[in-house]
Amino acid sequence: MMPLLKQYKKMNAPLEVEYIFYAKDKRDFDLSNKIESINDILVDAGIIEDDAWRVLRKYRNAECLGVDKDKPQCEVTLWETNANHVE
């Protein structure tokens, strides 16, 4: 999975983020844990420098839109924002 992420450029803070999940089945899951895992992957891939609030300033949306048993996934959209960056 990580080699695929390496094709994306590093985003400069501050950022806004949106997460859209498609689950593999109808079982309940902890959305906040999935978000934290995705954030860690973004940091490890070098797309964001950190997942602290100084970098990820606004969470626009986080939701599960349904089940895709053949291709469960999370679509992440990042926007560089004009929000004041606190040093």
C-alpha positions as CSV (number, residue, x, y, z in Angstrom):
1,M,0.0,0.0,0.0
2,M,2.8,2.5,0.9
3,P,4.4,2.5,-2.6
4,L,1.1,3.7,-4.1
5,L,1.0,6.6,-1.6
6,K,4.5,7.7,-2.5
7,Q,3.2,9.1,-5.8
8,Y,1.4,11.9,-3.9
9,K,3.1,15.2,-3.1
10,K,3.6,16.3,0.5
11,M,0.9,18.7,1.6
12,N,1.8,21.9,3.4
13,A,0.1,22.7,6.7
14,P,-2.4,23.9,7.7
15,L,-4.8,21.3,6.1
16,E,-8.4,20.4,6.0
17,V,-9.3,16.7,5.6
18,E,-12.3,14.6,4.7
19,Y,-12.6,10.8,5.1
20,I,-15.2,8.7,3.2
21,F,-15.2,5.0,4.2
22,Y,-16.7,2.0,2.4
23,A,-16.8,-1.0,4.8
24,K,-16.2,-4.6,3.9
25,D,-19.3,-5.7,5.7
26,K,-22.2,-4.4,7.9
27,R,-20.4,-4.9,11.2
28,D,-20.0,-1.9,13.4
29,F,-16.6,-0.3,13.7
30,D,-14.9,2.5,15.5
31,L,-14.7,5.4,13.1
32,S,-12.3,7.4,15.2
33,N,-9.8,4.5,15.3
34,K,-9.9,4.2,11.5
35,I,-9.3,7.9,11.1
36,E,-6.3,7.7,13.4
37,S,-4.9,4.8,11.4
38,I,-5.3,6.7,8.2
39,N,-3.6,9.7,9.7
40,D,-0.7,7.6,10.7
41,I,-0.4,6.1,7.2
42,L,-0.4,9.7,5.7
43,V,2.5,10.6,8.1
44,D,4.4,7.4,7.4
45,A,4.0,8.0,3.6
46,G,5.3,11.6,4.0
47,I,2.1,13.1,2.7
48,I,1.6,15.1,5.9
49,E,4.3,16.1,8.3
50,D,2.3,15.2,11.4
51,D,-1.3,14.5,12.5
52,A,-1.3,17.1,15.2
53,W,-3.9,19.9,15.2
54,R,-1.3,22.3,13.9
55,V,-1.2,20.4,10.7
56,L,-4.7,18.9,10.4
57,R,-6.7,22.0,11.4
58,K,-10.2,21.0,10.3
59,Y,-12.0,17.8,9.8
60,R,-14.6,18.6,7.1
61,N,-16.3,15.2,7.1
62,A,-15.9,11.6,8.2
63,E,-18.5,9.0,7.4
64,C,-19.2,5.5,6.1
65,L,-21.2,5.6,2.9
66,G,-21.9,1.9,2.8
67,V,-20.5,-1.5,2.2
68,D,-18.2,-2.6,-0.7
69,K,-17.3,-6.2,0.1
70,D,-15.1,-6.4,-3.0
71,K,-13.2,-3.2,-2.5
72,P,-13.5,-1.8,1.1
73,Q,-11.7,1.5,1.2
74,C,-11.2,5.0,2.6
75,E,-11.1,8.0,0.2
76,V,-9.2,10.8,1.8
77,T,-9.2,14.4,0.5
78,L,-6.8,17.0,1.8
79,W,-7.0,20.7,1.2
80,E,-4.3,23.3,2.0
81,T,-6.2,26.0,3.8
82,N,-5.7,29.7,4.5
83,A,-6.4,29.2,8.2
84,N,-3.9,30.9,10.5
85,H,-1.1,28.5,11.3
86,V,-0.2,28.6,15.0
87,E,3.5,28.3,15.8
